[in-house]
Amino acid sequence: MIILGKSKCPLCSQTLETNDELKAYPAFLPYDHRFGKFSDAAFHKTCAEADSDFNSVEDMLYVYNKIMDGRPKDLKTLEEMEAWSKEAFQDWPPKNGVIIMEQCFTEDGEEAEWFWADKDMWEEFEKAEDAANKEMEERREEAYRRDREAWRYARDDD
């Protein structure tokens, strides 16, 4: 709860006043998470935007909201809601942020397809992909070298 004139900005420790531009976040991360200071908190907008974690937090909030927006509307019981939540948030929250991939072009009126990945897992994937691409390039170069050598011997036989 924010009480203007009493509550303090967690980043600058100054009072949040009536005329201040504010940025507030829902309780979408555990407090002990790397970005937990943003969860269930309000800030001066300029303080939040100046924080080095701002973009990562905004990305995580975007993913959280997209997951919540995908909740089936026909859930009736608390058990159904809890089961959906457990499944939807099984990998939540990622430790060091998220990578968001969105479709660039869509047909008119279609919603863009998207997915998210844990930033750490994505970095591991990229390293593995780079290593595989390097190995493939080395194999291509070796095959090219062998082909040239075979052609050289074939011409020598003529």
DSSP file with accessible surface (Angstrom, degrees, kcal/mol):
  #  RESIDUE AA STRUCTURE BP1 BP2  ACC     N-H-->O    O-->H-N    N-H-->O    O-->H-N    TCO  KAPPA ALPHA  PHI   PSI    X-CA   Y-CA   Z-CA
    1    1 A M              0   0  203      0, 0.0     2,-0.5     0, 0.0    41,-0.1   0.000 360.0 360.0 360.0 139.0    0.0    0.0    0.0
    2    2 A I        -     0   0   74      5,-0.1     2,-0.6    39,-0.1    39,-0.0  -0.920 360.0-168.0-109.2 129.5    1.3    3.5   -0.9
    3    3 A I    >>  -     0   0   90     -2,-0.5     4,-3.4     5,-0.0     3,-2.2  -0.942  23.8-135.3-116.3 104.0    0.4    6.4    1.3
    4    4 A L  T 34 S+     0   0   77     -2,-0.6    13,-0.2     1,-0.3     4,-0.1  -0.360  91.6  24.2 -60.8 136.5    1.4    9.6   -0.5
    5    5 A G  T 34 S+     0   0   35     11,-3.7    -1,-0.3     2,-0.3    12,-0.1   0.265 130.4  46.3  90.1 -10.9    3.2   12.0    1.7
    6    6 A K  T <4 S+     0   0  159     -3,-2.2    -2,-0.2    10,-0.4    11,-0.1   0.654  87.8  84.6-125.9 -47.2    4.3    9.1    4.0
    7    7 A S     <  -     0   0   31     -4,-3.4     9,-3.2     9,-0.2     2,-0.3  -0.338  68.0-138.0 -66.4 148.2    5.7    6.2    1.8
    8    8 A K  B     -A   15   0A 124      7,-0.3     7,-0.2    -4,-0.1    34,-0.2  -0.805  16.6-111.8-108.6 148.2    9.3    6.4    0.7
    9    9 A C     >  -     0   0    0      5,-2.9     4,-2.4    -2,-0.3    34,-0.2  -0.637  24.8-141.7 -71.9 123.6   10.9    5.5   -2.6
   10   10 A P  T  4 S+     0   0   70      0, 0.0    -1,-0.1     0, 0.0    33,-0.1   0.718  96.6  48.9 -63.4 -18.0   12.9    2.4   -2.0
   11   11 A L  T  4 S+     0   0   52      3,-0.1    32,-0.1     1,-0.1    -2,-0.0   0.861 128.2  15.8 -91.6 -38.7   15.7    3.6   -4.3
   12   12 A C  T  4 S-     0   0   47      2,-0.2     3,-0.1    -3,-0.1    -1,-0.1   0.492  89.7-131.9-113.4  -8.4   16.2    7.2   -3.1
   13   13 A S     <  +     0   0   81     -4,-2.4     2,-0.2     1,-0.2     3,-0.0   0.577  61.5 133.8  66.5  12.9   14.5    7.1    0.3
   14   14 A Q        -     0   0  126     -5,-0.1    -5,-2.9     1,-0.1    -1,-0.2  -0.604  65.0 -93.5 -88.5 154.6   12.6   10.3   -0.5
   15   15 A T  B     -A    8   0A  32     -7,-0.2     2,-0.7    -2,-0.2    -7,-0.3  -0.391  32.2-122.5 -68.9 139.4    8.9   10.6    0.3
   16   16 A L        -     0   0    2     -9,-3.2   -11,-3.7   -13,-0.2   -10,-0.4  -0.775  37.6-161.8 -82.5 115.9    6.5    9.8   -2.5
   17   17 A E    >   -     0   0   89     -2,-0.7     3,-1.5   -13,-0.2   -13,-0.1  -0.579  29.6-106.0-102.8 164.4    4.4   13.0   -2.9
   18   18 A T  T 3  S+     0   0  103      1,-0.3    -1,-0.1    -2,-0.2   -14,-0.0   0.850 118.6  43.8 -56.0 -40.8    1.0   13.6   -4.5
   19   19 A N  T 3  S+     0   0  159      2,-0.1    -1,-0.3     0, 0.0     2,-0.2   0.460  89.5 112.2 -89.6  -0.1    2.4   15.4   -7.6
   20   20 A D  S <  S-     0   0   55     -3,-1.5     2,-0.5     1,-0.1    -4,-0.0  -0.467  72.1-121.4 -73.4 143.2    5.3   12.9   -8.2
   21   21 A E        -     0   0  133     -2,-0.2    24,-2.9     2,-0.0    25,-0.4  -0.763  40.6-162.0 -80.3 125.2    5.3   10.7  -11.2
   22   22 A L  E     -B   44   0B  60     -2,-0.5     2,-0.4    22,-0.3    22,-0.2  -0.770  23.2-157.5-114.7 156.8    5.3    7.1   -9.9
   23   23 A K  E     -B   43   0B  54     20,-2.5    20,-2.6    -2,-0.3     2,-0.3  -0.993  21.9-175.5-128.8 120.0    6.2    3.7  -11.2
   24   24 A A  E     -B   42   0B  58     -2,-0.4    18,-0.2    18,-0.2    15,-0.1  -0.894   9.5-158.2-121.7 150.2    4.6    0.8   -9.3
   25   25 A Y  E     -B   41   0B   9     16,-2.7    16,-0.7    -2,-0.3    -2,-0.0  -0.959  16.5-125.5-125.5 144.9    4.9   -3.0   -9.6
   26   26 A P        -     0   0   59      0, 0.0    14,-2.0     0, 0.0     2,-1.8  -0.230  46.5 -84.2 -75.2 175.0    2.7   -5.8   -8.5
   27   27 A A  S    S+     0   0   60     12,-0.3    12,-0.1     1,-0.2     9,-0.0  -0.606  77.9 136.3 -80.5  85.2    3.9   -8.6   -6.3
   28   28 A F        +     0   0    8     -2,-1.8    -1,-0.2     1,-0.1    11,-0.1   0.452  58.1  44.5-115.2  -2.1    5.3  -10.7   -9.2
   29   29 A L  S    S-     0   0   10     -3,-0.2    -1,-0.1     7,-0.1     2,-0.0  -0.985  88.1-101.4-137.8 151.2    8.6  -11.8   -7.8
   30   30 A P    >   -     0   0   57      0, 0.0     3,-1.6     0, 0.0     9,-0.1  -0.382  34.7-119.7 -67.0 151.0    9.7  -13.2   -4.4
   31   31 A Y  T 3  S+     0   0  157      1,-0.3     5,-0.1     6,-0.1     8,-0.1   0.803 112.5  56.5 -64.4 -27.2   11.4  -10.6   -2.2
   32   32 A D  T 3  S+     0   0  149      4,-0.1    -1,-0.3     3,-0.1     2,-0.1   0.424  84.8 110.1 -87.6   5.3   14.6  -12.6   -2.1
   33   33 A H  S X  S-     0   0   26     -3,-1.6     3,-2.2     1,-0.1     4,-0.3  -0.392  87.1-107.1 -73.7 156.2   14.9  -12.6   -5.9
   34   34 A R  T 3  S+     0   0  129     61,-0.4     3,-0.3     1,-0.3    -1,-0.1   0.852 124.9  32.7 -51.2 -38.5   17.7  -10.6   -7.6
   35   35 A F  T >  S+     0   0    0      1,-0.2     3,-2.1    60,-0.1     4,-0.4   0.162  85.2 118.1-104.0  18.4   15.0   -8.1   -8.7
   36   36 A G  G X   +     0   0    1     -3,-2.2     3,-1.3     1,-0.3    -1,-0.2   0.745  58.6  73.9 -60.7 -24.3   12.8   -8.6   -5.7
   37   37 A K  G 3  S+     0   0   95     -4,-0.3    -1,-0.3    -3,-0.3    -2,-0.1   0.753  96.3  52.5 -62.8 -20.0   13.1   -4.9   -4.6
   38   38 A F  G X  S+     0   0    0     -3,-2.1     3,-0.9   -14,-0.1     2,-0.3   0.645  86.3 102.5 -87.2 -17.1   10.8   -4.1   -7.5
   39   39 A S  T <  S-     0   0    2     -3,-1.3   -12,-0.3    -4,-0.4     3,-0.1  -0.526  98.2  -6.3 -75.7 129.8    8.1   -6.5   -6.5
   40   40 A D  T 3  S+     0   0   88    -14,-2.0     2,-0.3    -2,-0.3    -1,-0.3   0.917 111.7 116.8  56.5  47.3    5.0   -5.0   -4.8
   41   41 A A  E <   -B   25   0B  21     -3,-0.9   -16,-2.7   -16,-0.7     2,-0.4  -0.968  54.7-143.0-144.6 158.4    6.7   -1.6   -4.6
   42   42 A A  E     +B   24   0B   8     -2,-0.3     2,-0.3   -18,-0.2   -18,-0.2  -0.956  22.1 176.8-124.8 144.6    6.3    1.9   -5.9
   43   43 A F  E     -B   23   0B   0    -20,-2.6   -20,-2.5    -2,-0.4     2,-0.3  -0.901  42.8 -87.0-135.8 163.0    9.1    4.3   -6.9
   44   44 A H  E  >  -B   22   0B  22     -2,-0.3     4,-2.5   -22,-0.2   -22,-0.3  -0.592  45.7-126.0 -64.3 137.3    9.6    7.7   -8.3
   45   45 A K  H  > S+     0   0   68    -24,-2.9     4,-2.7    -2,-0.3     5,-0.2   0.910 109.7  51.0 -58.0 -42.4    9.4    7.1  -12.0
   46   46 A T  H  > S+     0   0  107    -25,-0.4     4,-1.4     1,-0.2    -1,-0.2   0.875 109.8  50.3 -65.4 -34.8   12.8    8.7  -12.6
   47   47 A C  H  > S+     0   0   28      2,-0.2     4,-1.0    -3,-0.2    -1,-0.2   0.934 112.0  46.7 -66.7 -46.8   14.4    6.6   -9.9
   48   48 A A  H >< S+     0   0    0     -4,-2.5     3,-0.9     1,-0.2     6,-0.2   0.944 113.5  48.1 -61.2 -46.9   13.0    3.4  -11.3
   49   49 A E  H 3< S+     0   0   92     -4,-2.7    -1,-0.2     1,-0.3    -2,-0.2   0.783 110.0  52.9 -67.2 -26.2   14.1    4.3  -14.9
   50   50 A A  H 3< S+     0   0   85     -4,-1.4    -1,-0.3    -5,-0.2    -2,-0.2   0.664  85.2 105.6 -82.2 -15.4   17.6    5.2  -13.7
   51   51 A D  S X< S-     0   0   30     -4,-1.0     3,-1.8    -3,-0.9     4,-0.3  -0.404  76.1-130.4 -68.7 139.4   18.2    1.9  -11.9
   52   52 A S  T 3  S+     0   0  113      1,-0.3     4,-0.3     2,-0.1     3,-0.2   0.729 107.4  51.4 -63.8 -20.5   20.5   -0.5  -13.8
   53   53 A D  T 3> S+     0   0   23      1,-0.2     4,-2.6     2,-0.1    -1,-0.3   0.443  79.2 103.1 -94.4   0.2   18.0   -3.3  -13.5
   54   54 A F  H <> S+     0   0   30     -3,-1.8     4,-2.8     1,-0.2     5,-0.2   0.903  81.0  45.1 -53.6 -51.8   15.0   -1.4  -14.9
   55   55 A N  H  > S+     0   0  117     -4,-0.3     4,-2.3     1,-0.2    -1,-0.2   0.903 113.8  49.9 -64.2 -39.0   15.0   -2.9  -18.3
   56   56 A S  H  > S+     0   0   22     -4,-0.3     4,-2.3     2,-0.2    42,-0.2   0.910 112.2  48.0 -64.1 -41.3   15.4   -6.4  -17.0
   57   57 A V  H  X S+     0   0    0     -4,-2.6     4,-2.8     2,-0.2     5,-0.2   0.919 110.2  51.7 -66.0 -42.4   12.6   -5.9  -14.5
   58   58 A E  H  X S+     0   0   51     -4,-2.8     4,-2.4    -5,-0.2    -2,-0.2   0.908 110.1  49.7 -61.0 -40.9   10.3   -4.5  -17.2
   59   59 A D  H  X S+     0   0   67     -4,-2.3     4,-2.3     2,-0.2    -1,-0.2   0.915 111.7  48.2 -63.4 -42.5   11.0   -7.5  -19.4
   60   60 A M  H  X S+     0   0    0     -4,-2.3     4,-2.7     2,-0.2    -2,-0.2   0.907 111.7  49.4 -66.0 -39.8   10.2   -9.8  -16.5
   61   61 A L  H  X S+     0   0   17     -4,-2.8     4,-3.0     2,-0.2     5,-0.2   0.911 108.8  53.8 -64.7 -39.7    7.0   -7.9  -15.8
   62   62 A Y  H  X S+     0   0   74     -4,-2.4     4,-2.4    -5,-0.2    -2,-0.2   0.944 111.7  44.4 -58.1 -48.7    6.0   -8.1  -19.4
   63   63 A V  H  X S+     0   0    0     -4,-2.3     4,-2.7     2,-0.2     5,-0.2   0.935 112.6  51.8 -63.4 -45.1    6.5  -11.9  -19.4
   64   64 A Y  H  X S+     0   0   48     -4,-2.7     4,-2.6     1,-0.2    -2,-0.2   0.940 112.2  46.2 -56.5 -47.0    4.6  -12.2  -16.1
   65   65 A N  H  X S+     0   0   65     -4,-3.0     4,-2.8     1,-0.2    -1,-0.2   0.888 110.9  52.0 -65.4 -39.1    1.7  -10.2  -17.5
   66   66 A K  H  X S+     0   0   37     -4,-2.4     4,-1.1    -5,-0.2    -1,-0.2   0.908 110.7  48.5 -64.0 -40.5    1.6  -12.2  -20.8
   67   67 A I  H >< S+     0   0   21     -4,-2.7     3,-0.7     1,-0.2    -2,-0.2   0.947 113.8  46.5 -62.8 -46.7    1.5  -15.5  -18.8
   68   68 A M  H >< S+     0   0   60     -4,-2.6     3,-1.6     1,-0.2    -2,-0.2   0.894 108.6  55.3 -63.7 -38.1   -1.3  -14.1  -16.6
   69   69 A D  H 3< S+     0   0  115     -4,-2.8    -1,-0.2     1,-0.3    -2,-0.2   0.746 101.7  60.1 -66.3 -22.3   -3.2  -12.8  -19.7
   70   70 A G  T << S+     0   0   55     -4,-1.1    -1,-0.3    -3,-0.7    -2,-0.2   0.409  75.9 125.0 -84.9   2.3   -3.1  -16.3  -21.1
   71   71 A R  S <  S-     0   0   85     -3,-1.6    -3,-0.0    -4,-0.2    10,-0.0  -0.402  72.4-108.3 -63.8 130.1   -5.0  -17.7  -18.1
   72   72 A P    >   -     0   0   48      0, 0.0     3,-0.8     0, 0.0    -1,-0.1  -0.359  19.9-143.5 -58.7 138.4   -8.1  -19.6  -19.3
   73   73 A K  T 3  S+     0   0  148      1,-0.2    -2,-0.1    -3,-0.1    -3,-0.0   0.602  90.8  68.7 -81.8  -9.5  -11.2  -17.6  -18.5
   74   74 A D  T 3   +     0   0  108      2,-0.0     2,-0.4     0, 0.0    -1,-0.2   0.300  63.2 125.1 -96.5  12.0  -13.3  -20.7  -17.6
   75   75 A L    <   +     0   0   32     -3,-0.8     3,-0.0     1,-0.2    -4,-0.0  -0.576  29.6 170.8 -71.8 125.9  -11.5  -21.6  -14.4
   76   76 A K        +     0   0  159     -2,-0.4     2,-0.2     1,-0.0    -1,-0.2   0.807  48.6  54.5-107.5 -39.0  -14.1  -21.9  -11.7
   77   77 A T  S  > S-     0   0   59      1,-0.1     4,-2.2     0, 0.0     5,-0.2  -0.603  77.7-119.6-103.9 160.9  -12.6  -23.4   -8.6
   78   78 A L  H  > S+     0   0  106      1,-0.2     4,-2.9    -2,-0.2     5,-0.2   0.888 116.1  56.2 -60.4 -38.0   -9.6  -22.4   -6.5
   79   79 A E  H  > S+     0   0  132      1,-0.2     4,-2.5     2,-0.2    -1,-0.2   0.905 106.9  48.5 -62.3 -42.9   -8.1  -25.9   -7.3
   80   80 A E  H  > S+     0   0   84      2,-0.2     4,-2.5     1,-0.2    -1,-0.2   0.923 113.2  47.7 -63.0 -42.9   -8.4  -25.2  -11.0
   81   81 A M  H  X S+     0   0   75     -4,-2.2     4,-2.7     2,-0.2    -2,-0.2   0.908 113.0  47.7 -65.2 -42.7   -6.7  -21.8  -10.7
   82   82 A E  H  X S+     0   0  115     -4,-2.9     4,-2.7     2,-0.2    -1,-0.2   0.902 111.7  50.3 -65.8 -39.5   -3.9  -23.2   -8.5
   83   83 A A  H  X S+     0   0   61     -4,-2.5     4,-2.0    -5,-0.2    -2,-0.2   0.928 113.1  46.4 -64.3 -44.1   -3.3  -26.1  -10.9
   84   84 A W  H  X S+     0   0   48     -4,-2.5     4,-3.3     1,-0.2     5,-0.3   0.947 113.6  48.8 -62.1 -46.9   -3.1  -23.6  -13.9
   85   85 A S  H  X S+     0   0   51     -4,-2.7     4,-2.4     1,-0.2    -2,-0.2   0.907 109.2  52.1 -60.5 -43.4   -0.8  -21.3  -11.9
   86   86 A K  H  < S+     0   0  171     -4,-2.7    -1,-0.2     1,-0.2    -2,-0.2   0.917 116.1  40.8 -60.4 -42.8    1.5  -24.1  -10.9
   87   87 A E  H >< S+     0   0  122     -4,-2.0     3,-1.2    -5,-0.2    -2,-0.2   0.938 116.1  48.5 -70.9 -46.5    1.8  -25.3  -14.5
   88   88 A A  H 3< S+     0   0   30     -4,-3.3     3,-0.3     1,-0.3    -2,-0.2   0.840 120.8  35.9 -65.3 -33.7    2.0  -21.8  -16.0
   89   89 A F  T >< S+     0   0   32     -4,-2.4     3,-1.9    -5,-0.3    -1,-0.3   0.072  77.0 121.7-109.5  26.2    4.7  -20.6  -13.6
   90   90 A Q  T <  S+     0   0  120     -3,-1.2    -1,-0.2     1,-0.3    -2,-0.1   0.812  85.4  36.2 -61.6 -29.8    6.7  -23.8  -13.2
   91   91 A D  T 3  S+     0   0  115     -3,-0.3    -1,-0.3    -4,-0.2    -2,-0.1   0.154  98.2 153.9-105.6  17.9    9.9  -22.2  -14.4
   92   92 A W    <   +     0   0   39     -3,-1.9    -3,-0.1     1,-0.2     3,-0.0  -0.803  46.3  25.8-103.1 141.6    9.2  -18.8  -12.7
   93   93 A P  S    S-     0   0   40      0, 0.0    -1,-0.2     0, 0.0     2,-0.1   0.584  73.9-146.2 -92.7 147.3   11.0  -16.7  -11.8
   94   94 A P    >   -     0   0    1      0, 0.0     3,-0.6     0, 0.0     4,-0.1  -0.461  20.9-125.7 -67.4 144.3   14.2  -17.0  -13.8
   95   95 A K  T 3  S+     0   0  142      1,-0.2   -61,-0.4    -2,-0.1   -60,-0.1   0.885  97.3  19.8 -62.0 -46.6   17.2  -16.1  -11.7
   96   96 A N  T 3  S-     0   0   34      1,-0.4    -1,-0.2   -62,-0.1     2,-0.2   0.093 117.6 -82.0-119.4  23.5   18.8  -13.4  -13.9
   97   97 A G    <   -     0   0    0     -3,-0.6    22,-2.4    22,-0.0    -1,-0.4  -0.546  47.9 -79.4 110.8-174.6   16.1  -12.2  -16.2
   98   98 A V  E     -C  118   0C   3     20,-0.2     2,-0.4   -42,-0.2    20,-0.2  -0.870  15.0-139.7-130.5 158.4   14.5  -13.2  -19.4
   99   99 A I  E     -C  117   0C  41     18,-2.5    18,-2.0    -2,-0.3     2,-0.5  -0.984  24.8-154.9-113.5 131.0   15.0  -13.1  -23.1
  100  100 A I  E     -C  116   0C  40     -2,-0.4     2,-0.5    16,-0.2    16,-0.2  -0.931   8.1-168.2-113.2 129.6   11.8  -12.3  -25.1
  101  101 A M  E     +C  115   0C  65     14,-2.8    14,-2.2    -2,-0.5     2,-0.4  -0.974  11.2 178.9-115.5 127.4   11.3  -13.3  -28.7
  102  102 A E  E     -C  114   0C  97     -2,-0.5    12,-0.2    12,-0.2     2,-0.2  -0.974  35.1-105.9-129.1 147.2    8.4  -11.9  -30.6
  103  103 A Q        -     0   0   81     10,-2.7     3,-0.1    -2,-0.4     9,-0.1  -0.441  26.4-152.5 -65.4 133.1    7.3  -12.3  -34.2
  104  104 A C  S    S+     0   0  113      1,-0.2     2,-0.4    -2,-0.2    -1,-0.1   0.892  74.3  34.4 -78.9 -40.6    8.1   -9.2  -36.2
  105  105 A F        +     0   0  178      0, 0.0     2,-0.3     0, 0.0    -1,-0.2  -0.946  64.7 172.5-123.6 137.9    5.4   -9.3  -38.8
  106  106 A T        -     0   0   55     -2,-0.4     3,-0.1    -3,-0.1     2,-0.1  -0.898  39.1 -94.9-133.7 163.5    1.8  -10.5  -38.5
  107  107 A E    >   -     0   0  135     -2,-0.3     3,-2.2     1,-0.2     0, 0.0  -0.426  67.4 -72.7 -69.2 156.0   -1.2  -10.6  -40.7
  108  108 A D  T 3  S+     0   0  167      1,-0.3    -1,-0.2    -2,-0.1     3,-0.1  -0.260 120.6   8.1 -54.4 128.5   -3.6   -7.6  -40.0
  109  109 A G  T 3  S+     0   0   90      1,-0.3    -1,-0.3    -3,-0.1     2,-0.3   0.296  97.9 124.7  84.8 -10.5   -5.3   -8.1  -36.7
  110  110 A E    <   -     0   0  110     -3,-2.2     2,-0.3     1,-0.1    -1,-0.3  -0.609  62.6-121.1 -83.5 144.4   -3.3  -11.2  -35.6
  111  111 A E        -     0   0  147     -2,-0.3    -4,-0.1    -3,-0.1     2,-0.1  -0.628  34.0-107.0 -81.8 138.9   -1.5  -11.1  -32.3
  112  112 A A        -     0   0   26     -2,-0.3     2,-0.2    -6,-0.1    -1,-0.1  -0.404  30.1-122.1 -65.5 139.4    2.2  -11.6  -32.6
  113  113 A E        +     0   0  147     -2,-0.1   -10,-2.7    -3,-0.0     2,-0.3  -0.551  40.4 173.1 -76.6 150.0    3.5  -15.0  -31.4
  114  114 A W  E     -C  102   0C  66    -12,-0.2     2,-0.3    -2,-0.2   -12,-0.2  -0.973  18.5-175.1-152.2 161.0    6.1  -14.8  -28.6
  115  115 A F  E     -C  101   0C 103    -14,-2.2   -14,-2.8    -2,-0.3     2,-0.3  -0.973  13.0-144.6-152.3 162.8    8.1  -16.9  -26.2
  116  116 A W  E     -C  100   0C  58     -2,-0.3     2,-0.3   -16,-0.2   -16,-0.2  -0.912   8.9-165.7-128.1 156.9   10.5  -16.3  -23.4
  117  117 A A  E     -C   99   0C  19    -18,-2.0   -18,-2.5    -2,-0.3     2,-0.2  -0.990  35.5 -97.2-139.2 148.8   13.6  -18.0  -22.1
  118  118 A D  E  >  -C   98   0C  29     -2,-0.3     4,-2.7   -20,-0.2   -20,-0.2  -0.459  35.7-131.9 -60.7 129.2   15.6  -17.8  -18.9
  119  119 A K  H  > S+     0   0   60    -22,-2.4     4,-2.2     1,-0.2     5,-0.2   0.894 105.1  48.5 -56.4 -42.3   18.5  -15.5  -19.7
  120  120 A D  H  > S+     0   0   45    -23,-0.3     4,-2.0     2,-0.2    -1,-0.2   0.927 113.3  46.6 -65.4 -43.6   21.1  -17.9  -18.2
  121  121 A M  H  > S+     0   0  128      1,-0.2     4,-2.4     2,-0.2    -2,-0.2   0.885 111.1  53.0 -65.8 -37.8   19.7  -20.8  -20.1
  122  122 A W  H  X S+     0   0   49     -4,-2.7     4,-2.7     2,-0.2    -1,-0.2   0.912 107.2  51.3 -64.7 -40.5   19.6  -18.8  -23.3
  123  123 A E  H  X S+     0   0   87     -4,-2.2     4,-2.2     2,-0.2    -1,-0.2   0.903 110.3  49.4 -63.5 -40.1   23.2  -17.8  -22.9
  124  124 A E  H  X S+     0   0  130     -4,-2.0     4,-2.4     2,-0.2    -2,-0.2   0.914 110.9  50.4 -63.7 -41.7   24.2  -21.4  -22.5
  125  125 A F  H  X S+     0   0   99     -4,-2.4     4,-2.8     1,-0.2    -2,-0.2   0.926 109.7  50.1 -60.9 -45.9   22.2  -22.3  -25.6
  126  126 A E  H  X S+     0   0   84     -4,-2.7     4,-2.7     2,-0.2    -1,-0.2   0.896 110.0  50.4 -62.5 -39.3   23.9  -19.5  -27.6
  127  127 A K  H  X S+     0   0  148     -4,-2.2     4,-2.4     2,-0.2    -1,-0.2   0.932 112.6  46.5 -62.8 -44.7   27.4  -20.8  -26.5
  128  128 A A  H  X S+     0   0   63     -4,-2.4     4,-2.4     2,-0.2    -2,-0.2   0.910 113.0  49.7 -64.5 -40.3   26.5  -24.3  -27.5
  129  129 A E  H  X S+     0   0   87     -4,-2.8     4,-2.6     2,-0.2    -2,-0.2   0.921 110.5  49.9 -65.2 -42.1   25.1  -23.0  -30.8
  130  130 A D  H  X S+     0   0  102     -4,-2.7     4,-2.4     2,-0.2    -2,-0.2   0.916 111.2  49.3 -61.9 -42.6   28.3  -21.0  -31.5
  131  131 A A  H  X S+     0   0   60     -4,-2.4     4,-2.5     2,-0.2    -2,-0.2   0.919 111.8  48.6 -63.8 -41.9   30.4  -24.1  -30.7
  132  132 A A  H  X S+     0   0   55     -4,-2.4     4,-2.5     2,-0.2    -2,-0.2   0.905 111.6  49.4 -65.3 -40.8   28.3  -26.2  -33.1
  133  133 A N  H  X S+     0   0   93     -4,-2.6     4,-2.4     2,-0.2    -2,-0.2   0.901 110.9  50.1 -65.1 -39.5   28.6  -23.6  -35.8
  134  134 A K  H  X S+     0   0  139     -4,-2.4     4,-2.4     2,-0.2    -2,-0.2   0.933 111.4  48.4 -63.6 -45.0   32.4  -23.4  -35.4
  135  135 A E  H  X S+     0   0   93     -4,-2.5     4,-2.4     2,-0.2    -2,-0.2   0.916 111.2  50.6 -61.8 -41.6   32.7  -27.1  -35.6
  136  136 A M  H  X S+     0   0   89     -4,-2.5     4,-2.5     1,-0.2    -2,-0.2   0.923 110.0  50.0 -63.5 -41.7   30.5  -27.2  -38.7
  137  137 A E  H  X S+     0   0   85     -4,-2.4     4,-2.6     2,-0.2    -1,-0.2   0.915 109.9  50.6 -63.8 -41.5   32.6  -24.5  -40.3
  138  138 A E  H  X S+     0   0  102     -4,-2.4     4,-2.3     1,-0.2    -1,-0.2   0.906 110.6  49.6 -62.5 -39.8   35.8  -26.5  -39.5
  139  139 A R  H  X S+     0   0  151     -4,-2.4     4,-2.6     2,-0.2    -2,-0.2   0.896 110.3  50.4 -66.0 -40.9   34.3  -29.6  -41.1
  140  140 A R  H  X S+     0   0  143     -4,-2.5     4,-2.7     2,-0.2    -2,-0.2   0.922 110.8  49.0 -61.2 -45.4   33.3  -27.6  -44.2
  141  141 A E  H  X S+     0   0  113     -4,-2.6     4,-2.5     2,-0.2    -2,-0.2   0.905 112.0  48.6 -61.7 -41.5   36.9  -26.2  -44.5
  142  142 A E  H  X S+     0   0   65     -4,-2.3     4,-2.6     2,-0.2    -2,-0.2   0.920 112.2  48.4 -65.4 -42.0   38.3  -29.7  -44.1
  143  143 A A  H  X S+     0   0   49     -4,-2.6     4,-2.5     2,-0.2    -2,-0.2   0.919 111.9  49.6 -64.5 -41.4   35.9  -31.2  -46.7
  144  144 A Y  H  X S+     0   0  146     -4,-2.7     4,-2.5     2,-0.2    -2,-0.2   0.927 110.9  50.0 -62.7 -43.5   36.8  -28.3  -49.1
  145  145 A R  H  X S+     0   0  109     -4,-2.5     4,-2.3     1,-0.2    -2,-0.2   0.930 111.8  48.1 -60.9 -45.0   40.6  -29.0  -48.5
  146  146 A R  H  X S+     0   0  155     -4,-2.6     4,-2.7     1,-0.2    -1,-0.2   0.897 110.6  51.2 -64.0 -41.3   40.1  -32.7  -49.2
  147  147 A D  H  X S+     0   0   99     -4,-2.5     4,-2.5     2,-0.2    -1,-0.2   0.926 110.8  48.2 -61.4 -45.3   38.1  -31.9  -52.4
  148  148 A R  H  X S+     0   0  150     -4,-2.5     4,-2.2     2,-0.2    -2,-0.2   0.915 112.4  49.3 -61.6 -41.0   40.8  -29.6  -53.7
  149  149 A E  H  X S+     0   0   77     -4,-2.3     4,-2.3    -5,-0.2    -2,-0.2   0.918 110.6  50.0 -65.5 -41.0   43.4  -32.2  -52.9
  150  150 A A  H  X S+     0   0   58     -4,-2.7     4,-2.3     1,-0.2    -2,-0.2   0.911 110.9  49.5 -63.6 -41.5   41.4  -34.9  -54.7
  151  151 A W  H  X S+     0   0  170     -4,-2.5     4,-2.3     2,-0.2    -1,-0.2   0.894 108.3  54.0 -65.3 -37.2   41.0  -32.7  -57.8
  152  152 A R  H  X S+     0   0  122     -4,-2.2     4,-1.8     1,-0.2    -2,-0.2   0.939 111.2  44.8 -62.4 -46.1   44.8  -32.0  -57.8
  153  153 A Y  H  X S+     0   0  119     -4,-2.3     4,-1.3     1,-0.2    -1,-0.2   0.883 110.4  55.1 -65.9 -37.0   45.6  -35.7  -57.8
  154  154 A A  H  X S+     0   0   43     -4,-2.3     4,-0.6     1,-0.2     3,-0.2   0.911 109.8  46.4 -64.0 -39.4   42.9  -36.3  -60.5
  155  155 A R  H >< S+     0   0  160     -4,-2.3     3,-0.8     1,-0.2    -1,-0.2   0.860 107.2  57.7 -71.0 -33.8   44.6  -33.7  -62.8
  156  156 A D  H 3< S+     0   0  110     -4,-1.8    -1,-0.2     1,-0.2    -2,-0.2   0.806 100.9  58.3 -65.5 -27.9   48.0  -35.2  -62.1
  157  157 A D  H 3<        0   0  138     -4,-1.3    -1,-0.2    -3,-0.2    -2,-0.2   0.705 360.0 360.0 -74.9 -20.3   46.8  -38.5  -63.4
  158  158 A D    <<        0   0  171     -3,-0.8    -3,-0.1    -4,-0.6    -4,-0.0  -0.028 360.0 360.0 -71.1 360.0   45.9  -37.1  -66.8
